[in-house]
């Protein structure tokens, strides 16, 4: 006994989305399909996908997409590698949470510019902190306090102190 079966496999364009089903425009005719991808992709109209099937149609790949991929875990999620872990984005990398912790033997940041907006900042440095800059400007709206065992200020040119009263001693 010989049975002739054919299955359509080829590109399709996402025309619409209804819940967990997508409406596909295919050369062999439009069809509703279910996602059968190995990752949680949410297609958008206009995406080009790889579809298989005649009556029961499945999306098994994304050839060109603009949709969102969302990895969501009901509990804790850990990513671990014996080597490096790299995250690369074309536009932006965003980390958000009520508490973010970084722990490393060495934390190196290289950027064209850095901007921090904080309500309060507390920093504890056990040994030393150094800043090497072309210019430093500090603006304090209230009182600025410096407390040290010794203070050494040196300048190769002028030292300017400007205030209504200058109290020494």
Secondary structure, DSSP 8 states (H G I E B T S, - for coil): --------EEEEEEEEEETTEEEEE-TT--EEEEE--SS-EE--TT-EEEEE-SSSEEEEEEEE---EE----SS------SS------SS------S------S------S------S------SS------S------SS------S------SS------S-----
